[in-house]
Amino acid sequence: MWPRPEQAIRQIVMAYRQAGMFVSYLHDSDAPGFARMMNAVLDGRPFVEAVDVGYHQDVHALWHRFAPTSAERK
């Protein structure tokens, strides 16, 4: 069963908000790492590889560090 349109819209908006908060966290927690990651993306590297180049961690590990901090920002 598909979600109602208004519910689907809320889920999409929430996903964008979380993504934006995660990107802000990545930048604010390690600006040089963020710059390395962005340079790797602009060089055409796959995102997963670019994250590793920038942060020397995978995106899942970074998300697990971010998630507790996002709860504190509410």
Secondary structure, DSSP 8 states (H G I E B T S, - for coil): ----HHHHHHHHHHHHHHHHHHHHHHHHH-HHHHHHHHHHHHTT--HHHHHHHHHSS-HHHHHHHHHHHHHHT-
